[in-house]
Amino acid sequence: MTDFILETRQLVKKFGRGTRAQIAVNQVSLHVETGKVYGLLGPNGAGKSTTLKMVTGMLHPTAGEILFDGHPWERNDLYRIGSLVEQAPLYPNLTARENLKVRTILWGLPEERIDTVLEMVGLSNTGKKRAGRFSMGMKQRLGIALALLADPQLLILDEPTNGLDPIGIEELRGLIRSFPTMGITVLLSSHILGEVQQTADIVGIIVGGKLAYEDELHAGQDLEALFMDVCRKGSPDEIR
């Protein structure tokens, strides 16, 4: 039996009321396998970020169910779910260590975690350099370090390579691939197909708010051709 760290069952999110209500996520059922990197794909506005915001507690689902580690999602699970959704919440006038220390104090976490996560993301030697002077790649890695402070089982990243140069993308790719070896499952949303091709074990494709495809990503598979085919057909019934 496959072990899923995260499942969504017929998840729905509507914005507005009555006849003017817009359905952003329409009965999406994801299956994120423990110890894997799951790549969530879709055109702009397809519902990827809205889905992740429901899983991370930023939005309340209109209908459906979220299961974490086999039980119905509850707010306490957020201590075991690390996330970087939208821009990293950094204090630009503080160093990497100081940014992390603020979070350990707020969350009541042991200060020893700071050294651990700085090493995990490759920022141990930033010294007194303030976060506002970091490169975009360093800021993203510091944002991931913040998400890792509570030692989560699941890490959720929404478009983590946005704004990065090729070197930053390559460094982040290697970091993401390393997480399952540390016991951390990754749910990654991206519109960069080449990065998902090199990073993910499983892909899900959302089109028009619906999950139109979900399966393992096989070696040599043409993800771009698959993505375009799924987006053209649109309906899960037509894909399967």
C-alpha positions in Angstrom: 0.0 0.0 0.0 1.4 3.4 -1.0 2.1 5.8 1.9 0.9 9.3 1.3 2.0 12.2 3.5 -0.6 14.4 2.0 -3.9 13.8 0.2 -6.7 16.1 -0.9 -10.1 14.7 -1.6 -12.4 16.6 -4.0 -11.0 19.9 -2.8 -12.9 23.0 -3.9 -12.3 26.7 -3.5 -14.8 29.3 -4.6 -14.3 33.1 -4.4 -17.5 35.2 -4.2 -21.1 34.2 -3.6 -24.1 33.2 -5.6 -24.1 33.5 -9.4 -21.0 35.6 -9.3 -18.9 32.9 -7.5 -15.8 31.8 -9.3 -14.4 28.3 -8.9 -10.6 28.5 -8.6 -10.1 24.8 -7.5 -12.6 22.2 -8.6 -12.7 18.8 -6.9 -8.9 18.3 -6.9 -7.6 15.1 -5.4 -3.8 15.0 -5.0 -1.7 12.1 -3.7 1.7 13.2 -2.4 3.8 10.1 -1.7 6.0 10.1 1.3 9.7 10.5 0.5 9.2 11.9 -3.0 9.3 15.2 -4.8 5.9 15.9 -6.3 5.8 18.5 -9.1 2.5 20.4 -9.4 2.1 22.0 -12.9 -0.4 24.1 -14.7 -0.9 27.2 -16.8 -1.0 30.6 -15.0 -4.3 30.9 -13.1 -5.0 27.2 -13.2 -5.3 26.9 -9.4 -1.9 25.7 -8.3 -1.2 28.4 -5.8 -4.7 28.4 -4.4 -4.4 24.7 -3.8 -1.1 25.1 -1.9 -2.6 28.0 0.1 -5.4 25.7 1.3 -2.9 23.0 2.3 -0.8 25.6 4.2 -3.8 27.1 6.0 -3.7 30.5 4.2 -7.1 29.8 2.6 -10.1 27.9 3.9 -11.5 25.2 1.5 -15.1 25.7 0.3 -15.5 21.9 0.2 -13.6 18.7 0.2 -11.0 17.3 2.6 -7.3 17.5 3.2 -5.5 14.6 4.9 -2.0 14.9 6.4 -0.1 11.8 7.4 -3.4 9.8 7.3 -5.6 12.0 9.4 -7.8 15.1 8.6 -5.7 18.2 8.4 -5.7 20.4 11.5 -3.8 23.6 12.3 -1.3 21.9 14.6 -0.1 20.0 11.5 1.4 23.3 10.3 4.3 22.6 12.7 5.1 19.6 10.5 4.5 21.4 7.2 7.1 23.9 6.1 6.3 26.2 3.3 7.6 29.0 1.1 4.6 30.4 -0.7 5.0 33.8 -2.4 7.9 35.9 -1.2 10.1 34.8 1.7 9.2 36.7 4.9 12.7 38.2 5.6 13.8 41.1 7.7 16.3 42.8 5.2 18.2 44.6 8.0 19.0 41.3 9.8 21.5 38.6 9.1 20.5 35.1 8.1 21.1 33.9 11.6 19.2 36.8 13.1 16.2 36.1 10.8 16.1 32.5 11.9 16.5 33.5 15.6 13.4 35.7 15.4 11.4 32.7 14.2 12.8 30.3 16.9 11.8 32.8 19.6 8.3 33.2 18.1 7.8 29.5 17.8 9.5 28.4 20.9 12.1 26.3 18.9 15.5 25.3 20.1 18.2 27.7 18.9 20.4 24.7 17.9 18.1 24.3 14.8 19.6 27.5 13.4 23.0 26.0 12.6 21.3 22.8 11.3 19.1 24.6 8.7 21.8 27.1 7.7 24.0 24.1 6.8 21.2 22.3 5.0 20.7 25.3 2.7 24.3 26.3 2.3 24.2 29.6 4.2 26.5 28.8 7.1 29.2 31.3 6.1 27.1 34.4 5.4 28.4 36.0 8.7 27.2 39.6 9.3 25.9 40.2 5.8 22.3 41.5 6.0 19.6 39.6 4.1 18.7 42.7 2.2 22.1 42.4 0.4 21.6 38.8 -0.5 21.3 37.6 -4.0 17.8 36.3 -5.1 19.1 32.8 -4.8 20.4 33.3 -1.3 17.1 34.9 -0.2 15.2 31.9 -1.6 17.5 29.5 0.4 17.0 31.6 3.5 13.3 31.4 3.0 13.6 27.6 2.7 15.7 27.6 5.9 12.9 29.4 7.7 10.4 26.8 6.4 12.7 24.0 7.7 13.2 25.4 11.3 10.4 23.3 12.8 11.9 20.1 11.3 8.9 19.4 9.0 7.9 16.2 7.3 6.5 18.0 4.3 8.0 21.0 2.5 5.8 23.1 0.2 7.4 25.4 -2.4 5.5 27.6 -4.7 7.5 28.7 -7.8 10.8 28.7 -5.8 13.0 29.4 -8.9 11.2 32.7 -9.9 13.7 35.4 -10.5 16.7 33.2 -10.2 19.6 33.1 -12.6 20.8 29.8 -14.1 23.4 29.2 -11.3 20.8 29.9 -8.6 18.3 27.5 -10.3 20.9 24.8 -10.5 21.8 25.2 -6.8 18.2 25.2 -5.7 17.5 22.1 -7.8 20.2 20.2 -6.1 18.9 21.3 -2.7 15.4 20.2 -3.4 16.6 16.8 -4.7 18.5 16.3 -1.4 15.4 16.8 0.9 13.9 13.3 0.5 17.3 11.8 1.6 16.8 13.8 4.8 13.3 12.4 5.3 11.5 15.5 3.9 8.8 15.1 1.2 8.5 18.0 -1.2 5.4 19.4 -2.9 6.7 21.8 -5.6 4.7 24.1 -7.8 6.4 25.5 -10.9 5.8 26.6 -14.4 9.3 25.8 -15.5 8.9 22.4 -17.1 12.6 21.7 -17.5 13.2 22.1 -13.7 10.3 19.8 -12.8 11.7 17.3 -15.3 15.0 17.2 -13.5 13.6 17.4 -9.9 10.2 15.6 -9.5 9.4 12.0 -9.1 5.7 12.5 -9.6 3.8 15.1 -11.5 0.2 16.5 -11.2 -1.2 18.9 -13.9 -4.0 21.2 -13.0 -6.0 22.8 -15.9 -8.9 25.1 -15.3 -9.0 24.3 -11.6 -9.2 20.5 -12.2 -6.5 17.9 -11.7 -6.3 16.6 -15.3 -3.3 14.3 -14.8 -1.3 12.6 -12.0 1.4 10.0 -12.5 5.0 9.1 -12.0 7.6 10.9 -14.1 9.6 8.3 -16.0 13.2 8.6 -17.2 13.3 10.0 -20.8 9.6 11.0 -20.7 8.9 14.2 -22.7 7.3 16.3 -20.0 6.7 19.3 -22.3 4.8 17.2 -24.8 2.8 15.6 -22.0 2.0 19.0 -20.5 0.9 20.5 -23.8 -1.3 17.5 -24.5 -3.0 17.6 -21.1 -3.6 21.3 -21.4 -5.1 21.0 -24.8 -7.5 18.2 -23.8 -8.2 19.8 -20.4 -10.8 17.4 -19.0 -9.6 14.5 -16.8 -12.1 12.2 -18.5 -10.5 12.9 -21.9 -6.9 12.3 -20.5 -7.4 9.0 -18.8 
